[in-house]
């Protein structure tokens, strides 16, 4: 994402949720961002959608750069556990 007034200011926005492919993850991220933007404009809260995707904390003046978006498995860098830590 970039700040519209000062294009040299850039940032990241992380979306999380379940998807069966990178393309599906990018599609859902775009959908929930668009829904959050509409809710923000209407001064309401979008919250999480039934499939656990959601977007909050929209920052006025910042624009997403969807062509540069990438999707992949998320590994929380501050997590003390991982899926491999559990056995069934």
HUVEN-V847881 format. One record per residue. PHI is phi in radians with two decimals (none if undefined). Layout:
PHI / PHI
//
This chain:
none / -2.43 / -1.55 / -1.06 / -1.25 / -2.20 / -1.01 / -1.32 / -1.49 / -2.24 / -2.69 / -2.15 / -2.26 / -1.83 / -1.91 / -2.25 / 2.92 / -1.54 / -2.62 / -1.65 / -2.84 / -1.03 / -1.11 / -1.17 / -1.12 / -1.11 / -1.09 / -1.14 / -1.05 / -1.12 / -1.10 / -1.25 / -1.14 / -1.05 / -1.13 / -1.16 / -1.14 / -1.11 / -1.13 / -1.10 / -1.10 / -1.49 / 1.05 / -2.25 / -1.98 / -1.46 / 1.14 / -1.43 / -1.54 / -0.98 / -1.61 / 1.41 / -1.39 / -2.95 / -2.48 / -2.47 / 1.25 / -1.13 / -1.98 / -0.98 / 1.61 / -1.64 / -2.13 / -1.27 / -1.96 / -1.02 / -1.07 / -1.59 / -1.17 / -2.30 / -2.23 / -2.97 / -1.16 / -1.71 / -2.04 / -1.16 / -1.22 / -1.86 / -1.34 / -1.61 / -2.26 / -2.47 / -1.01 / -1.22 / -1.36 / -1.99 / -2.16 / -1.75
//
